[in-house]
Amino acid sequence: MMDKKELNMMEMDMVAGGSWLDDLIDFGQDAVKEIAPYIEEYQEYLPLPR
């Protein structure tokens, strides 16, 4: 179990603008949005099954 200090830190993080996991997911989504247009353009060079 978490002690009171850890729980308070989590609560402050949530109030301050979400959790680090949400930030990580947002970062991943932004990266995919940036990369997606290039995937079709360079698909012939990627070793992906078609």
Backbone as numpy.savetxt, mean C-alpha at the origin, in Angstrom:
# Nx Ny Nz CAx CAy CAz Cx Cy Cz
-1.05 -10.21 24.36 -1.87 -9.02 24.36 -1.01 -7.77 24.36
-1.60 -6.70 23.90 -0.89 -5.43 23.89 -1.02 -4.76 25.25
0.04 -4.09 25.61 -0.07 -3.32 26.84 -0.75 -1.98 26.55
-1.02 -1.23 27.59 -1.78 0.01 27.45 -1.05 1.03 26.57
0.28 1.09 26.66 1.04 2.05 25.86 0.89 1.74 24.37
1.00 0.47 23.99 0.86 0.09 22.59 -0.55 0.42 22.07
-1.55 0.15 22.89 -2.92 0.42 22.50 -3.14 1.92 22.31
-2.60 2.73 23.20 -2.72 4.17 23.07 -2.03 4.67 21.80
-0.87 4.11 21.47 -0.16 4.51 20.25 -0.99 4.17 19.02
-1.63 3.01 19.02 -2.47 2.63 17.89 -3.66 3.57 17.77
-4.26 3.93 18.89 -5.40 4.84 18.87 -4.97 6.21 18.33
-3.81 6.70 18.74 -3.33 7.99 18.25 -3.05 7.93 16.76
-2.52 6.81 16.31 -2.23 6.65 14.88 -3.52 6.67 14.08
-4.54 6.01 14.58 -5.83 5.99 13.89 -6.42 7.40 13.81
-6.35 8.15 14.89 -6.89 9.50 14.94 -6.09 10.43 14.04
-4.79 10.19 13.94 -3.89 11.07 13.19 -4.04 10.91 11.68
-4.80 9.95 11.22 -4.99 9.86 9.77 -4.96 8.44 9.24
-5.33 7.51 10.01 -5.39 6.14 9.53 -4.21 5.32 10.01
-4.23 4.09 9.63 -3.16 3.19 10.07 -2.07 3.10 9.01
-0.94 2.58 9.40 0.18 2.45 8.47 -0.18 1.46 7.37
-1.06 0.52 7.67 -1.45 -0.46 6.66 -2.25 0.22 5.54
-3.13 1.14 5.90 -3.86 1.90 4.89 -2.91 2.71 4.03
-1.90 3.30 4.65 -0.91 4.08 3.91 -0.15 3.18 2.93
0.18 1.97 3.38 0.90 1.03 2.53 0.04 0.60 1.34
-1.23 0.35 1.59 -2.14 -0.04 0.51 -2.30 1.11 -0.48
-2.44 2.32 0.02 -2.54 3.49 -0.86 -1.29 3.64 -1.72
-0.13 3.44 -1.12 1.13 3.53 -1.85 1.17 2.49 -2.97
0.74 1.26 -2.66 0.72 0.20 -3.67 -0.24 0.52 -4.80
-1.41 1.05 -4.47 -2.38 1.40 -5.49 -1.85 2.52 -6.38
-1.22 3.50 -5.77 -0.65 4.60 -6.56 0.45 4.09 -7.49
1.27 3.17 -7.00 2.34 2.61 -7.83 1.76 1.86 -9.01
0.71 1.08 -8.79 0.08 0.34 -9.89 -0.50 1.30 -10.92
-1.12 2.38 -10.46 -1.69 3.37 -11.38 -0.60 4.00 -12.24
0.58 4.21 -11.66 1.70 4.80 -12.40 2.28 3.82 -13.41
2.33 2.55 -13.05 3.00 1.54 -13.88 2.08 0.95 -14.94
0.78 0.89 -14.67 -0.17 0.20 -15.54 -0.09 0.60 -17.01
0.02 1.88 -17.37 0.07 2.21 -18.79 1.28 1.61 -19.52
2.35 1.40 -18.81 3.56 0.87 -19.43 3.52 -0.65 -19.60
2.68 -1.32 -18.83 2.64 -2.78 -18.88 2.19 -3.26 -20.26
1.13 -2.66 -20.80 0.68 -3.07 -22.13 1.72 -2.73 -23.19
2.34 -1.57 -23.04 3.32 -1.12 -24.02 4.53 -2.05 -24.09
4.96 -2.55 -22.93 6.16 -3.40 -22.88 5.84 -4.85 -22.59
4.61 -5.27 -22.83 4.18 -6.62 -22.48 5.01 -7.69 -23.21
5.43 -7.41 -24.42 6.19 -8.40 -25.17 7.55 -8.68 -24.52
8.04 -7.76 -23.69 9.33 -7.94 -23.04 9.19 -8.59 -21.66
7.98 -8.65 -21.14 7.77 -9.22 -19.81 7.57 -10.73 -19.90
8.18 -11.47 -19.01 8.04 -12.93 -19.04 6.75 -13.38 -18.37
5.62 -12.87 -18.85 4.33 -13.24 -18.27 3.59 -14.16 -19.21
2.83 -15.10 -18.69 2.03 -15.96 -19.56 0.92 -15.16 -20.24
0.62 -15.50 -21.46 -0.42 -14.76 -22.20 -1.61 -15.64 -22.48
